[in-house]
Amino acid sequence: MNGVLAAILAAVALMGASGILCALVPRRFGHRDTLGAILMVAGGGTGTVCALWCLMTGTEAAYDTAWLLPLGRLTLRLDMLSAVFLVPVFLVPALGAVFGATYWRERDHATTAPRLRFFYGLLPASMVGVLLAQNGVLLLIAWEVMALAAFFAIAAEDTQREVRDAAWVYFVATHVGTLALLGFFTLLSSTTGSFDLVPLASGPGAVANALFVLGLVGFGLKAGIMPLHVWLPGAHANAPSHVSAILSGVMLKVGVYGLFRVCWLLAPGSLWWSWVLIGLGACSAVLGIVFALGQRDYKRLLAYSSIENIGIIVLALGVAMLGRTAGNATLTTLGLAAALVHVWNHSLFKSLLFFVSGALLHACGTRRMNALGGLAKRMPLVAAVALVACIAIVALPPLNGFVGEWLLYRSVLSGLAESPSGPDVPLAVAIVAIALTGALALAAFVKFFATLFLGQERSDAAAGAEDPSPAMLVPMGALAVLCVAIGVAPRLVLAPIERAVHQWTGDAFVDVAALSSAAASLAAVSLVSVATVGVACALTLWLRQRARRGAENRPGTWDCGYATPSARMQYSESSFAALIVGLFESLLSPRRQRPDLAAEFPAVAVYESETPDAVLDRGILPLLRYATRLVMRLRLMQQGRVQAHVLYILLGLLVLLVVAR
């Protein structure tokens, strides 16, 4: 076995065994949280270094041996594509373990901490199995372990009904996806004669179309593409925050990896494959951020934002597929590079935002945005890293979110300029969706940051908040530094990504000149942005220092003449987003609680709006309730005498005999 692959498997063993080894240590030892974090960091650090080394040197590895199962052989393969996805799979859980050692301490969660630690270690270990599997049976085994580990991690606080409901919705959704994957690998093996993941020799046809649809449903459910996202908002919101960081920053990318593999296995096919990916990506990006704007729970806001970012990745993959089908190397190279870069970027800034949400929940005990406010004064370090993450996620320079979206803009614009055969309409849809998503994302995260960190405290919980311990701040600071580093020096990620692009597309579809030109333009924009940010910070500090002089003799800022301004005079999260939510009224159908202004001077006036999920809350659940009522009426057939049931059986046999003739 190759040394790099052996080191990665050793890292997987450390991460997977972290919960088991900690359970063997007596409770009186008192440092089981720290021991679990050390084992996870050791495994995650080793795996991250190995994956990055493979990307920088172009090293690939494989292992093939017989096993006890009758279907195929135990085959592992580490290539450039799997190495790209291995980096966040190792990095984010290691940082999350450090965060969780304080956030979910065993002395505060005595009944759930040992169980959560076990499944927390098993979750990234099973993801590595999915990424390395070269055999469909092995991939499905690792896939099922990942599904069950995520289910139990989501259901950590299973005494709460909302948590149980979210976990069961995830459980059902993920197994619907597994059924689609069973169909995918069964059809693949019947076509190729093997369960091995090898490219199909034939081009587009009925079998290739069926494989594309099954792979899209199976892996798309895990990735959270709309309308297959039904499990995602509830699971992300109700899981422990360091688990939410893995679900959003890492596990969704395993579904994206599956989509990449499906597109890699299938030969360049019909244009409609690309159009479907671009259409689903555009819908997920736009609708995901629209629904994020309507949320009152900041963790649900982040969950819907994950759907938006997955939509951007899928859209970029569709653009690359379009270029590959149309024979446009520039479109293929830049689209694929944009998708892979955004995989890394989203893993960093979304994990950071969920760590921030964990710090807020740890300090204030609530997920309602309108109960917080003014936390920049109480939690300045958390506010600083949250600001970095918000700037990154809205794709503003000089942070990392800008890099992926800039590459996507370049790919789409180059495709429109060169006008290959027929893709003008999907590319036009893509450019409009990207632009609209960017504007809405800016509004959503202005709402997020301003409601939570600016203004005055809206509750006693916010007034008593303070920055968490260094054990929680260090992982957040590390992710913030990485967001800045990639934005300032984008060539750090484009060099290893280039190798993955080359492996996925082949020599005919790699436009190195286009990628180098994009890297140069990114570097120029980053330098200008850094200079602009430096000047803006210096000017802000100077203005603040000047404003402090004589501040004691002036009235409160923007008090509008009120003698006693209060926190209730601030914009709430609902009122801030009301205008934009109103533009999408027919789609979002928000539930509103309007103030009762019957009296001239009402004692309490409250306006709140809540946006339910269009697919789950307004589609699937009402249909299931109707089906339940219908089935309950059939209970009469389950009652009565044994003779009646025998009669049912005889009638059924009679019907079968008639049909058989």
C-alpha positions in Angstrom: 0.0 0.0 0.0 1.2 3.5 -0.9 2.6 5.4 2.1 0.3 8.4 1.6 -2.8 6.2 1.4 -1.6 4.3 4.5 -1.2 7.6 6.4 -4.7 8.7 5.4 -6.2 5.4 6.6 -4.3 5.9 9.9 -5.8 9.4 10.2 -9.2 7.9 9.5 -8.7 5.3 12.3 -7.7 8.0 14.8 -10.8 10.1 14.0 -13.1 7.1 14.0 -11.7 5.7 17.2 -11.7 9.1 19.1 -15.1 8.4 20.7 -14.4 4.8 21.5 -11.1 5.5 23.1 -12.5 8.3 25.2 -15.3 6.0 26.4 -12.7 3.5 27.7 -11.2 6.2 29.9 -12.9 6.3 33.3 -15.3 9.3 33.9 -13.3 10.3 36.9 -10.4 11.1 34.7 -12.2 14.4 33.9 -10.4 15.2 30.6 -12.2 13.0 28.1 -13.3 16.0 26.1 -9.7 17.1 25.7 -8.6 13.6 24.8 -11.2 13.3 22.1 -10.2 16.7 20.7 -6.5 15.6 20.7 -7.3 12.4 18.8 -9.4 14.3 16.2 -6.8 17.0 15.7 -4.1 14.3 15.2 -6.2 12.5 12.7 -7.5 15.6 10.9 -4.1 17.2 10.8 -2.4 14.2 9.3 -5.1 13.7 6.7 -5.1 17.4 5.7 -1.3 17.4 5.2 -1.5 14.2 3.2 -4.3 15.5 0.9 -2.6 18.8 0.3 0.7 17.0 -0.4 -1.0 14.9 -3.0 -2.5 18.0 -4.7 0.8 19.9 -4.7 2.9 17.0 -6.1 0.2 15.3 -8.2 0.6 12.0 -6.3 -2.1 9.4 -6.7 -2.5 6.1 -4.9 -4.6 2.9 -5.1 -5.1 -0.3 -3.1 -6.9 -3.4 -4.4 -7.5 -6.6 -2.5 -10.0 -9.4 -2.1 -12.7 -9.2 0.7 -15.4 -11.4 2.1 -18.3 -9.8 0.2 -19.2 -11.5 -3.0 -19.5 -8.3 -5.1 -16.2 -7.1 -6.5 -13.1 -6.4 -4.5 -12.0 -3.9 -1.8 -10.7 -1.1 -4.0 -9.5 2.3 -2.8 -8.2 5.1 -5.0 -6.8 8.5 -4.0 -6.8 10.8 -7.1 -6.8 14.6 -7.5 -10.6 15.0 -7.3 -11.0 13.0 -4.1 -7.9 14.8 -2.6 -9.7 18.2 -3.2 -12.7 17.0 -1.2 -10.6 15.3 1.5 -9.1 18.6 2.6 -12.3 20.0 4.2 -13.3 16.5 5.4 -10.2 16.4 7.5 -9.8 20.1 8.4 -13.2 21.2 9.6 -14.0 18.2 11.9 -10.6 18.7 13.6 -11.3 22.3 14.3 -14.8 21.5 15.3 -13.5 19.0 17.9 -11.5 21.7 19.5 -14.5 24.0 19.5 -16.9 21.3 20.8 -14.6 20.3 23.7 -15.8 23.5 25.4 -19.1 24.1 23.6 -20.4 20.6 24.4 -18.6 19.7 27.6 -19.3 16.4 29.3 -20.0 18.1 32.6 -22.8 20.2 31.0 -24.1 17.4 28.8 -23.3 14.3 30.8 -25.8 12.0 29.0 -25.3 13.2 25.4 -21.6 14.1 25.2 -20.1 10.5 25.1 -22.6 9.5 22.4 -22.1 12.6 20.4 -18.3 12.3 20.6 -18.6 8.7 19.2 -20.8 9.7 16.2 -18.9 12.9 15.7 -15.7 10.9 15.1 -17.5 8.3 12.9 -19.0 10.9 10.6 -15.8 12.3 9.0 -14.2 8.8 9.0 -17.1 7.4 6.9 -17.0 10.4 4.6 -13.3 9.6 3.8 -14.5 6.1 2.9 -17.0 7.5 0.4 -14.3 9.7 -1.2 -11.8 6.8 -1.5 -14.1 4.1 -2.6 -13.5 2.8 -6.1 -16.2 0.1 -5.7 -19.9 0.8 -5.6 -20.6 -1.6 -2.8 -17.9 -0.1 -0.6 -19.2 3.4 -1.4 -22.7 2.4 -0.4 -21.5 0.8 2.9 -19.5 4.0 3.8 -22.5 6.1 2.6 -24.9 4.3 5.0 -22.5 4.6 7.9 -22.2 8.3 7.2 -26.1 8.6 7.1 -26.5 6.9 10.4 -23.7 8.8 12.1 -25.2 12.1 10.9 -28.7 11.0 12.1 -27.5 10.3 15.7 -25.3 13.4 15.7 -28.3 15.6 14.7 -30.5 13.9 17.3 -28.1 14.6 20.2 -30.7 16.5 22.1 -33.4 13.9 21.4 -35.5 15.0 24.4 -36.8 17.9 22.3 -39.5 17.2 19.8 -38.2 19.7 17.3 -34.9 17.9 17.3 -36.4 14.5 16.9 -38.6 15.7 14.0 -35.6 17.2 12.2 -33.6 14.0 12.7 -36.4 11.8 11.3 -36.9 14.0 8.3 -33.2 13.7 7.6 -33.3 9.9 8.1 -36.2 9.4 5.6 -34.7 11.8 3.0 -31.2 10.3 3.1 -32.6 6.8 2.6 -34.7 7.9 -0.3 -31.4 9.1 -1.8 -29.8 5.7 -0.9 -32.6 3.9 -2.9 -31.7 6.0 -5.9 -28.0 5.2 -5.5 -28.9 1.5 -5.3 -30.6 1.8 -8.6 -27.6 3.8 -10.0 -25.0 1.2 -9.1 -27.2 -1.7 -10.1 -27.7 -0.2 -13.5 -24.0 0.7 -13.7 -23.0 -2.9 -12.9 -25.4 -4.3 -15.4 -23.9 -2.0 -18.1 -20.2 -2.4 -17.3 -20.3 -5.9 -15.7 -18.7 -4.5 -12.6 -19.4 -2.4 -9.5 -16.1 -0.5 -10.1 -16.4 3.2 -10.7 -15.0 3.3 -14.3 -16.1 5.6 -17.1 -18.7 4.4 -19.5 -17.4 3.7 -23.0 -20.6 4.6 -24.7 -22.0 8.1 -25.2 -25.4 9.4 -24.4 -28.3 7.1 -24.6 -31.2 5.7 -22.5 -28.8 4.0 -20.0 -26.6 7.1 -19.6 -29.7 9.3 -19.2 -31.1 7.0 -16.5 -27.7 6.9 -14.7 -27.6 10.7 -14.7 -31.1 11.1 -13.3 -30.5 8.4 -10.6 -27.1 9.9 -9.6 -28.6 13.4 -9.5 -31.4 12.3 -7.2 -29.3 10.2 -4.9 -26.3 12.5 -4.5 -28.5 15.7 -4.9 -30.5 14.8 -1.9 -27.4 14.7 0.2 -26.1 17.9 -1.3 -29.3 19.7 -0.5 -30.2 20.9 -4.0 -33.7 22.4 -4.3 -36.2 20.9 -4.3 -34.4 18.0 -2.7 -33.3 20.1 0.3 -36.2 19.2 2.6 -34.1 17.7 5.4 -31.5 20.5 5.5 -33.0 23.5 7.3 -34.3 21.6 10.3 -31.2 19.4 10.6 -28.7 22.3 10.4 -30.7 24.4 12.9 -31.3 21.7 15.5 -28.0 19.9 15.5 -25.2 21.0 17.9 -23.4 23.9 16.2 -20.1 22.1 15.7 -22.1 19.3 14.1 -23.9 21.8 11.9 -20.5 23.0 10.7 -19.7 19.5 9.5 -23.1 19.0 8.0 -23.0 22.2 6.0 -19.2 22.7 5.5 -18.4 19.0 4.8 -21.2 16.5 4.4 -23.0 18.5 1.7 -19.8 18.5 -0.3 -19.8 14.7 -0.2 -23.0 14.9 -2.1 -21.4 17.3 -4.5 -18.5 14.9 -4.9 -21.0 12.3 -6.0 -22.3 14.6 -8.7 -18.8 15.2 -9.9 -18.2 11.4 -10.1 -21.4 10.9 -12.0 -20.4 13.5 -14.5 -16.9 12.0 -14.7 -18.2 8.5 -15.3 -20.5 9.5 -18.1 -19.1 10.4 -21.4 -19.9 13.9 -22.7 -23.6 13.7 -23.3 -26.7 15.6 -24.3 -26.9 19.3 -23.6 -29.9 18.8 -21.4 -27.7 17.3 -18.7 -25.9 20.7 -18.5 -29.2 22.6 -18.7 -30.6 20.6 -15.8 -27.6 21.3 -13.6 -27.6 25.0 -14.5 -31.3 25.3 -13.9 -31.3 23.4 -10.5 -28.2 25.4 -9.5 -29.8 28.7 -10.3 -33.0 27.8 -8.5 -31.1 26.6 -5.5 -28.9 29.7 -5.4 -31.7 32.3 -5.8 -34.5 30.6 -3.8 -32.1 29.5 -1.0 -31.0 33.0 -0.2 -34.6 34.3 -0.6 -35.8 31.9 2.0 -32.7 32.8 4.2 -33.9 36.4 4.2 -37.3 35.3 5.7 -35.9 33.5 8.7 -36.0 34.6 12.3 -33.7 31.8 13.5 -30.1 32.6 12.7 -29.1 29.0 12.3 -32.0 28.4 9.8 -30.8 31.5 8.0 -27.3 29.9 7.7 -28.9 26.6 6.6 -30.8 28.2 3.7 -27.6 30.1 2.8 -25.9 26.7 2.5 -28.5 25.7 -0.2 -27.6 28.9 -2.0 -23.9 28.1 -2.0 -24.5 24.5 -3.1 -26.6 26.0 -5.9 -23.6 28.1 -7.0 -21.3 25.0 -7.0 -23.9 22.9 -9.0 -24.4 25.8 -11.4 -20.6 26.0 -12.0 -20.5 22.2 -12.6 -23.3 22.6 -15.1 -21.3 25.4 -16.9 -18.3 23.1 -17.0 -20.4 20.2 -18.4 -21.8 22.6 -21.0 -18.3 23.6 -22.1 -17.3 20.0 -22.3 -20.3 19.0 -24.4 -19.9 22.1 -26.7 -16.1 21.6 -27.0 -15.2 24.9 -25.3 -12.0 24.5 -23.2 -12.2 27.9 -21.5 -15.8 27.4 -20.3 -14.9 23.9 -19.0 -11.7 24.9 -17.2 -13.0 28.0 -15.5 -16.4 26.5 -14.7 -14.8 23.5 -13.0 -12.2 25.5 -11.2 -14.9 27.8 -9.9 -16.9 24.8 -8.6 -13.9 23.3 -6.8 -12.6 26.5 -5.4 -16.1 27.3 -4.0 -16.2 23.8 -2.4 -13.2 24.9 -0.3 -14.4 28.4 0.2 -17.9 27.4 1.4 -16.3 24.8 3.8 -14.3 27.6 5.4 -16.7 30.5 5.8 -19.9 28.5 6.4 -18.1 26.4 9.1 -16.9 29.6 10.6 -20.5 31.1 10.7 -21.8 28.0 12.4 -19.0 28.2 15.0 -20.1 31.8 15.5 -23.7 30.7 15.9 -22.5 28.2 18.5 -20.7 30.9 20.4 -23.9 33.0 20.4 -26.0 30.1 21.5 -23.5 29.3 24.2 -23.5 32.8 25.5 -27.1 33.8 25.0 -29.1 30.6 25.0 -31.4 31.6 22.1 -31.5 31.2 18.3 -34.0 34.1 17.8 -32.3 37.1 16.1 -34.8 39.5 17.5 -33.8 38.6 21.1 -30.2 39.7 20.6 -28.4 42.8 19.3 -25.5 44.9 20.5 -23.2 41.9 20.7 -20.3 43.7 19.1 -19.8 45.5 22.4 -20.2 42.4 24.5 -18.4 39.9 22.2 -16.0 41.9 20.1 -13.8 39.0 19.1 -16.7 36.9 17.9 -18.1 40.0 16.1 -14.7 40.4 14.3 -14.6 36.9 12.9 -18.3 37.0 12.1 -17.7 40.1 10.0 -14.9 38.3 8.1 -17.2 35.4 7.4 -20.1 37.7 6.3 -17.8 39.6 3.9 -16.5 36.3 2.6 -19.9 34.7 2.0 -21.2 37.6 0.0 -18.2 37.3 -2.3 -16.7 40.7 -1.7 -12.9 41.2 -2.2 -10.4 40.7 -0.7 -11.8 37.5 0.9 -12.0 34.0 -0.4 -15.7 34.0 -1.5 -14.8 36.4 -4.2 -12.3 34.0 -5.8 -14.8 31.3 -6.7 -17.5 33.6 -7.9 -15.1 35.7 -10.0 -14.0 32.5 -11.8 -17.6 31.6 -12.4 -18.3 35.1 -13.8 -15.3 34.7 -16.0 -16.3 31.3 -17.3 -19.9 32.4 -18.1 -18.8 35.6 -19.8 -16.2 33.9 -21.8 -18.9 31.4 -23.0 -21.2 34.2 -24.0 -18.4 36.0 -25.8 -17.3 32.9 -27.8 -20.9 31.8 -28.3 -20.5 28.1 -28.7 -23.1 25.9 -30.3 -26.4 26.6 -28.5 -25.6 27.4 -24.8 -26.5 31.1 -24.9 -29.8 30.7 -23.0 -28.5 28.6 -20.1 -25.5 30.9 -19.8 -27.7 33.9 -19.7 -29.8 32.3 -17.0 -26.6 31.6 -15.1 -25.3 35.1 -15.2 -28.6 36.6 -14.1 -28.9 34.0 -11.3 -25.4 34.8 -10.0 -25.9 38.5 -10.0 -29.3 38.3 -8.3 -28.0 35.8 -5.7 -25.1 38.2 -4.9 -27.4 41.1 -4.2 -29.8 39.0 -2.1 -26.9 37.5 -0.2 -25.6 40.9 0.7 -29.0 41.9 2.1 -29.3 38.6 4.0 -26.0 39.0 5.8 -26.3 42.7 6.4 -29.5 41.6 8.2 -27.6 38.7 10.0 -24.7 40.9 11.2 -26.7 44.1 12.0 -29.5 42.4 13.9 -27.1 40.3 16.0 -24.1 42.6 16.6 -25.1 46.2 16.1 -27.6 48.5 17.9 -28.7 47.9 21.4 -29.2 44.7 23.4 -32.8 43.5 23.1 -32.8 41.1 26.1 -31.0 40.4 29.3 -29.3 37.4 27.7 -27.7 39.7 25.2 -26.7 42.2 27.8 -24.9 39.6 29.8 -23.0 37.9 26.9 -19.3 37.8 26.6 -16.6 36.3 24.4 -16.1 32.5 24.8 -13.0 30.8 26.0 -9.8 30.5 23.7 -10.7 26.9 23.0 -13.7 28.2 21.0 -12.0 31.3 19.6 -9.0 29.5 18.2 -10.9 27.4 15.6 -12.9 30.5 14.6 -9.7 32.5 14.2 -8.0 29.8 12.2 -10.9 29.7 9.7 -11.0 33.5 9.5 -7.3 33.6 8.7 -7.7 31.0 5.9 -10.6 33.1 4.4 -8.3 36.1 4.3 -5.3 34.2 3.0 -7.1 32.6 0.1 -8.6 36.0 -0.9 -5.3 37.8 -0.7 -3.3 35.1 -2.4 -5.7 33.1 -4.6 -2.9 31.3 -6.4 -2.5 29.3 -3.2 -5.6 27.4 -4.1 -5.6 27.7 -7.9 -2.3 25.7 -8.2 -3.6 22.5 -6.6 -7.1 23.0 -8.1 -5.5 23.1 -11.6 -4.3 19.5 -11.2 -7.8 18.3 -10.3 -9.3 20.1 -13.3 -6.7 18.5 -15.6 -7.5 15.0 -14.2 -11.3 15.5 -14.6 -11.3 17.0 -18.1 -8.2 15.7 -19.8 -5.8 17.6 -22.0 -8.4 18.6 -24.6 -10.5 20.7 -22.3 -7.9 22.4 -20.1 -7.2 26.0 -20.9 -4.2 26.8 -18.8 -3.9 30.3 -20.3 -7.5 31.2 -19.2 -6.8 30.0 -15.7 -3.5 31.9 -15.5 -5.2 35.1 -16.7 -8.0 34.7 -14.1 -5.4 34.2 -11.4 -3.6 37.3 -12.5 -6.7 39.4 -12.5 -7.7 38.0 -9.1 -4.3 39.0 -7.7 -4.7 42.5 -9.0 -8.2 42.9 -7.6 -7.0 41.6 -4.2 -4.1 44.1 -4.1 -6.5 47.0 -4.8 -9.0 45.7 -2.3 -6.4 45.3 0.4 -5.2 48.9 -0.2 -8.8 50.1 -0.1 -9.7 48.3 3.1 -6.5 49.7 4.7 -7.4 53.2 3.8 -11.0 52.7 5.0 -9.9 51.3 8.3 -7.5 54.2 8.9 -10.1 56.7 8.0 -12.7 55.0 10.3 -10.3 55.0 13.3 -9.5 58.7 12.7 -13.2 59.6 12.6 -14.0 57.6 15.7 -11.2 59.2 17.6 -12.4 62.6 16.5 -16.0 61.8 17.4 -15.0 60.8 21.0 -13.8 64.3 21.7 -16.5 66.1 23.6 -18.9 63.2 23.3 -20.0 63.6 26.9 -21.6 67.0 26.1 -23.7 65.8 23.2 -27.0 63.9 23.2 -27.2 60.3 22.1 -26.6 59.5 18.5 -29.7 59.4 16.3 -32.1 59.6 19.3 -34.6 61.5 17.1 -35.5 63.8 20.0 -36.8 61.0 22.3 -36.0 61.5 25.9 -35.6 57.7 26.6 -34.9 55.7 23.4 -35.2 52.0 23.9 -34.1 48.8 22.1 -37.7 48.3 20.8 -37.2 51.3 18.5 -34.7 49.4 16.4 -35.4 47.5 13.3 -36.1 43.9 14.0 -35.0 41.1 11.6 -38.5 40.8 10.2 -39.0 44.5 9.6 -35.5 44.7 8.0 -36.3 42.0 5.4 -40.0 42.9 5.0 -39.5 44.8 1.7 -37.5 42.0 0.0 -39.7 39.2 1.4 -42.7 41.2 0.1 -41.3 41.0 -3.4 -41.4 37.2 -3.2 -44.7 37.1 -1.3 -46.4 34.5 -3.6 -43.4 32.2 -3.3 -42.6 32.5 0.3 -46.1 32.8 1.7 -44.8 34.1 5.1 -46.9 33.8 8.3 -47.3 37.2 9.8 -48.1 38.3 13.3 -49.3 41.9 12.9 -49.6 44.4 15.7 -53.0 45.0 17.2 -53.5 48.8 17.1 -57.1 49.0 18.3 -56.2 51.4 21.1 -54.7 54.8 20.7 -51.7 54.0 22.8 -51.3 50.2 22.8 -49.2 48.7 25.6 -47.5 46.1 23.3 -47.2 46.2 19.6 -45.4 43.3 17.9 -44.8 42.6 14.2 -43.2 39.2 13.3 -43.0 37.1 10.2 -42.0 33.5 9.8 -41.3 31.8 6.4 -42.1 28.1 6.3 -40.3 25.8 3.8 -42.2 25.7 0.5 -41.5 22.1 -0.3 -41.6 20.4 3.2 -44.1 22.5 5.1 -46.4 23.4 2.2 -46.0 20.3 0.0 -44.8 17.1 1.6 -46.2 17.4 5.1 -49.8 18.3 4.0 -49.7 15.4 1.5 -48.6 13.0 4.2 -51.3 14.2 6.6 -53.9 13.7 3.9 -52.5 10.2 3.2 -52.6 9.4 6.9 -56.2 10.4 7.2 -57.0 8.3 4.1 -55.2 5.3 5.5 -56.9 5.6 8.9 -60.2 5.1 7.1 -58.9 1.7 5.9 -58.4 0.5 9.4 -61.8 -1.2 9.1 -60.2 -3.8 6.9 -57.9 -4.7 9.8 -60.7 -5.4 12.2 -63.4 -8.0 12.3 -63.4 -11.8 12.3 -60.7 -14.2 10.9 -63.2 -15.4 8.3 -63.3 -12.0 6.8 -59.6 -11.8 6.4 -59.6 -15.3 4.8 -62.2 -14.0 2.4 -59.9 -11.0 1.5 -57.1 -13.4 0.7 -59.3 -15.6 -1.5 -60.6 -12.5 -3.3 -57.0 -11.4 -3.9 -56.0 -14.8 -5.2 -59.0 -14.8 -7.5 -58.0 -11.4 -8.9 -54.4 -12.6 -9.5 -55.7 -15.7 -11.3 -57.8 -13.6 -13.6 -55.0 -11.2 -14.3 -52.6 -14.1 -14.9 -54.9 -15.6 -17.6 
